[in-house]
């Protein structure tokens, strides 16, 4: 009954807030399809969590899952606690809803991608002014959500600290509400999120329980068991989730998130970006990305090392053991189109070959003047001399292929993992 009474009052708040949000926030998903009843009440209604959350209101679409998990995204930007959320999604496992997550604010979505942190040509508002607007709205949303959570739950919230590493250790406010805990997560001037959990399922660590306190030998066997070999010579790791990057400058963040999630780390992309101390400039310049990479690996129970270049032989050994390799490399749109088209051709004609690494072919490869990009190498074919890789742009970017010479020549950092 408490949850139902909440809806009517919050609906009016949500509609009034929409009018106050500047149009330039539309790049982050604030505008459009946001009107309607406030969904906090339905989100904390235990009956709606039954049958894997099938009773939750709205239309949901399935996204990338991992290791038996199912992720579903709400197709609208819902009003929640009087604020229009950027996105809402659920995580389920074994047919049981585990968490309901609401993202209100994310600097990556708002500022988008800008090479070298410069203002985009189509910016109506200068970058410094956008930063000021973002900070203003962060303060407002943070203040109002904290106050309203306290009023709704009649609780001041209990601090919870999760994470072993300095870079990723986070402090949350947990508000009890009937059968749930509403976890409030705010990273200053970066992101604001709510995570709704059942009281008996509030995690104390970022690592999924199935990966905790297991013998290292068994974890290594588990990783190796995911490697599949094909008759054509392909050796490939299966099941790595895809986190859709969108227009955010998060290729490096998404790739480490995809790899560590594959090994049981339950940490959002927004939290990883905040841990890297990404600046509100639309690029990763000036961030502590290397420190965050090491911290994410440690939180996932992995040992990590990096090299100044991609090494095909070393990568083959890592993949045979079940560990993908992250490569930071120089990007070129023409080469990207070639690899995209070749992936389609290869799916229909497995005998097709990539151009050999002649002097003329090498001249088309990007050099140090090209923009930076991060990809995940998931497999190889030694006989064909190819690496198999994926991007953080969507499911369609799996199973791309590149000559190993090109990956070696265009890379400037490679990250290797083991247990």
Buried (B, 14 or more C-beta within 10 A) or exposed (E): EEBEEBBEEBBEBBBEBBEEBEEBBEBBBBBEEBBBBBBBBBBBBEEBBEEBBEEBBEEBEEBBBBBEBBBBBBEBBBBBBBBBBBBBBBBBBEEBBBBBBBBBBBBBBBBBBBEEBEBBEEBEEEBEEBBEBBBEBBEEBBEBBBEBBBEBBEBEBEEBEBBEBEBBBBEBBBBBBEEBBBBBBBBEBBBBBBBBBBEEEBBEBBBBEEBEEBEEEEBBEBBEEBBEEEEEEBBBBEEBBBBBBBEBBBBBBBBBBBBBBBBBBBBBBBBBBBBBBBBBBBBBBEBBBEBBBBBBBBBBBBEBEEBEBBBBEBBBEBBBBBBBBBBBBBBBEEBBEBBBEBBEBBEEEEEEBBEEBEEEBBEEBBEEEBBBBBBBBBBBBEEBBBBBBBBBBBEEBBBBBBBBBBBBBBBBBBBBBBB
